[in-house]
């Protein structure tokens, strides 16, 4: 994931998701913005990598640190995602996380459900109807 996308010949596509994803009422964090990405090699028709960047707001009294992330596709298959977070999201503050996956597992049947969970407790975030740009979509 990350910079390796730029080292191969292919197409990087993005799609804003804010307004199209559904937040669960019990989510620990609020969604401020989100964008999904896919990377498709020049000689392929399906993405070899997908990722999502989420800007989140923490209304709680404790910082929130991402410990895990998974996507559940429409067939019920769950895949664990690589994750990146520069710093914990502070109490009553905002921050961002990036999650994604490479390889054949990136070819999920979406819309998907995205699940995020924290390192030290039960606070989770679940987003439904997450999609990724497909195939040879034009880049950003």
C-alpha positions in Angstrom: 0.0 0.0 0.0 1.1 3.6 -0.2 3.9 4.8 -2.4 4.3 1.5 -4.1 1.2 2.3 -6.1 3.2 5.1 -7.8 6.1 2.8 -8.8 4.1 0.6 -11.2 2.3 1.5 -14.5 -1.4 1.8 -13.8 -4.4 4.0 -12.9 -5.1 5.4 -9.4 -8.7 6.4 -9.1 -10.6 8.0 -6.1 -14.2 8.5 -5.1 -15.6 10.7 -2.3 -17.8 8.6 -0.1 -19.1 11.2 2.4 -22.9 11.2 2.1 -23.1 7.8 0.5 -21.9 5.6 3.4 -24.2 4.9 6.3 -22.9 5.3 9.8 -24.1 3.0 12.6 -25.9 4.8 15.5 -23.6 3.3 18.1 -20.4 4.4 16.4 -17.8 5.7 18.9 -16.5 8.3 16.4 -18.2 10.6 13.9 -17.4 10.7 10.3 -16.3 14.1 9.0 -15.1 13.0 5.5 -14.1 9.9 3.6 -12.6 9.0 0.3 -11.9 5.6 -1.3 -9.1 4.7 -3.7 -8.3 1.9 -6.1 -5.2 1.1 -8.1 -5.4 -0.9 -11.3 -2.4 -2.1 -13.3 -2.2 -1.0 -16.9 -2.7 -4.6 -18.2 -5.5 -5.4 -15.7 -9.2 -4.6 -15.6 -9.8 -5.0 -11.8 -8.1 -3.2 -9.0 -5.0 -4.8 -7.4 -5.2 -2.4 -4.3 -8.0 -0.5 -2.6 -7.9 1.9 0.3 -10.0 4.4 2.2 -9.1 7.5 4.1 -11.4 8.5 6.9 -11.5 11.8 8.7 -13.0 11.1 12.1 -14.2 13.1 15.1 -13.8 11.8 18.7 -16.6 13.1 21.0 -15.3 10.9 23.8 -13.3 11.8 26.9 -10.4 9.4 26.0 -8.1 9.3 22.9 -8.9 6.7 20.2 -6.2 4.5 18.6 -6.9 2.3 15.7 -6.0 -1.4 16.5 -7.7 -3.2 13.6 -9.8 -2.9 10.5 -11.8 -5.2 8.3 -14.1 -5.2 5.3 -17.1 -7.5 4.9 -18.2 -7.8 1.3 -21.8 -8.4 0.2 -21.2 -12.2 0.2 -20.2 -12.0 3.9 -16.5 -12.6 3.3 -14.4 -10.6 5.8 -10.8 -9.5 5.1 -8.4 -7.8 7.5 -7.0 -4.5 6.3 -3.6 -2.9 6.7 -4.0 0.3 8.7 -2.2 3.6 9.3 -2.8 6.3 11.8 -0.3 9.1 12.4 -1.4 9.7 16.0 -4.3 8.8 18.3 -7.4 10.8 17.7 -7.6 13.1 20.8 -10.5 13.3 23.2 -13.0 15.9 21.8 -10.7 16.2 18.7 -10.3 15.0 15.1 -7.9 12.9 13.2 -7.6 10.5 10.3 -7.0 6.8 9.5 -6.1 5.0 6.3 -7.0 1.4 5.7 -6.4 -0.8 2.7 -5.5 -4.1 1.1 -3.5 -5.3 -1.9 -3.6 -8.4 -4.1 -6.4 -10.7 -5.1 -8.2 -10.0 -1.8 -8.7 -6.4 -3.0 -11.2 -7.6 -5.5 -14.1 -7.6 -3.1 -17.8 -7.6 -4.1 -18.8 -4.3 -2.7 -20.7 -2.3 -1.4 -19.0 -3.5 1.8 -19.2 -2.9 5.5 -16.1 -1.3 7.0 -15.3 -2.1 10.7 -12.7 -0.2 12.8 -11.9 -1.0 16.4 -9.6 0.6 19.0 -6.6 -0.7 20.8 -7.7 -0.4 24.4 -11.5 -0.9 24.6 -14.8 -1.5 23.1 -15.3 1.7 21.0 -15.9 0.8 17.4 -16.8 2.4 14.1 -18.9 0.6 11.5 -19.7 2.1 8.1 -22.0 0.5 5.5 -22.2 0.9 1.8 -18.5 1.5 1.3 -17.5 1.3 -2.3 -14.2 1.6 -4.3 -13.6 2.9 -7.8 -13.5 -0.1 -10.2 -11.3 -1.1 -13.1 -10.1 1.5 -15.5 -11.7 4.5 -13.8 -10.0 7.8 -14.6 -7.5 9.1 -12.0 -8.1 12.0 -9.6 
